[in-house]
Amino acid sequence: MFEDADSIPRAKYGGNMAHSDPNISTTLSVEDDDFAMRNSSASVGNNAYYDQGRTSGEGSPMTMSPWNQTSMFAKSPWSQVEENSGPQNGLIGSLVREEGHIYSLAAAGELLYTGSDSKNIRVWKDLKEYAAFKSSSGLVKAIIISGEKIFTGHQDGKIRVWKVSQKNPSDHKRAGTLPTLKDIFKSSINPNNYVEGRGRRRALWIKHSDAVSCLSLTEDKLLLYSASWDRTLKVWRISDSKCLESLNVHDDAVNSVVASVEGLVFTGSADGTVKVWQREAKGKATKHTLVESLLKQECAVTALAITEDGTFVYCGSSNGMVNFWERKEKLAHGGILKAHKMTVLCLVAAGCMLFSGSADKTICVWRRDGSVHTCLSVLSGHGGPVKCLAAEVDEESSKNGDKQWMVYSGSLDKSIKVWRVSEMAADRNGVAMMQQQFGTDTDSIPSENSFTSSTRAASIGKRP
């Protein structure tokens, strides 16, 4: 149990298992009885609402998950399992240890950073452990890398900053916390710096009062965005660790934030909305203004991704669907990708590829041609929900003209898997599985291997 949840009573949910993560819901039928999921507060009844009584410690994922059973291998080391290195779209290996559920990961060149509810951040190189460092409290919900600095967002509401040693690249030292102790002390003197926090307690506006669920960097890596289950978005200046702005952006937990080109920022929440914000410089500070709401639905928004040029925006939801918008003169809804039977927990857009991970334990691989999205493969092998994804170009394998990607997936089954995916290879078995899953309605799956964003498809799932 993590430290800030020891004294928090668990809510009772009848026959369902409580789960602290607002991005996992039971809005869909669950065929796997071994995974009972927590309802999002946005999916209860007809109208979205924020449950002020809900705290992030209720029903800890670490203690309530069916994958947290004791094992004779509880103290085993991480191990690489070579499973398949031949196919173009296939599993290269697995990293498995009974240490904790994998909640976050980030790839940077040859290195892979992973975070779990053990509070450890581990660094991997060539599928072998390269380094490790540990926070004092709070499971690691988000990791983002900016040069020699690594930022981690935690269940305890803190953002921790780590720095790589110049003398020893495998040595990572704690460089600070956001907000800094100095800024907390200075702000605490002024009563105007206090706002209503979790449980109606007064809290400093520069501090998150609930779990930090996600992090994002601006294109120039000068600003860091942090979003939280406390419904706020905070803007940090990396050069001096100052909190420039705090916005109450949603009516329920914020599950995802992505910064895009031209000062646009997208937020997605358990309240069922996706909002677009415009950043403006105000001297040394910033000002963010709401531009529009792209989506309003009863089910929770659980993941966001955006292409590098800002042309396509993707939104995953607790109903298993992925909505997308195309930006030309303005953002227009392009369609819905029917990929999963259960909650979409993570999305990554890389080049012309989109990867979606789900509570149904699979990863769908999509290739975009214009506005048409083709499902190339369905990657299966995890024994639990796929909680986080990262992707990087496989430079060595792409030299023959077939561009390939290294895809990393972290799961609540306590494992990390590494996949090699080709932009050209299509897996008809995976597509056939999706047809069986969703039927052969042309609006859902127009053809055997193509999911299109036609006018008919674009209307699916829209709400008046």
Sequence and secondary structure as in RCSB ss.txt:
>XXXX:A:sequence
MFEDADSIPRAKYGGNMAHSDPNISTTLSVEDDDFAMRNSSASVGNNAYYDQGRTSGEGSPMTMSPWNQTSMFAK
SPWSQVEENSGPQNGLIGSLVREEGHIYSLAAAGELLYTGSDSKNIRVWKDLKEYAAFKSSSGLVKAIIISGEKI
FTGHQDGKIRVWKVSQKNPSDHKRAGTLPTLKDIFKSSINPNNYVEGRGRRRALWIKHSDAVSCLSLTEDKLLLY
SASWDRTLKVWRISDSKCLESLNVHDDAVNSVVASVEGLVFTGSADGTVKVWQREAKGKATKHTLVESLLKQECA
VTALAITEDGTFVYCGSSNGMVNFWERKEKLAHGGILKAHKMTVLCLVAAGCMLFSGSADKTICVWRRDGSVHTC
LSVLSGHGGPVKCLAAEVDEESSKNGDKQWMVYSGSLDKSIKVWRVSEMAADRNGVAMMQQQFGTDTDSIPSENS
FTSSTRAASIGKRP
>XXXX:A:secstr
  GGGTT      TTS   S TT   SS  S TT      TTSSSSS    TT  TTTT HHHHSTT    TTTT
   EEEE   SSSSEEEEEEE TT  EEEEEEETTEEEEEETTSEEEEEETTEEEEEEE SSS EEEEEEETTEE
EEEETTS EEEEEE SS TT EEEEEEES HHHHHHHHTSGGGEEE GGG EEETTS SS EEEEEE TTS EEE
EEETTSEEEEEETTTTEEEEEEE  SS EEEEEE GGGEEEEEETTSEEEEEEEEEETTEEEEEEEEEEEE SS 
EEEEEE TTS EEEEEETTSEEEEEEESSSEEEEEEEE  SS EEEEEEETTEEEEEETTSEEEEEEEETTEEEE
EEEEE  SS EEEEEEEE TTGGGGS  EEEEEEEETTSEEEEEEEESS   HHHHHHHHHHH S TTT  SSS 
B   HHHHTTT   
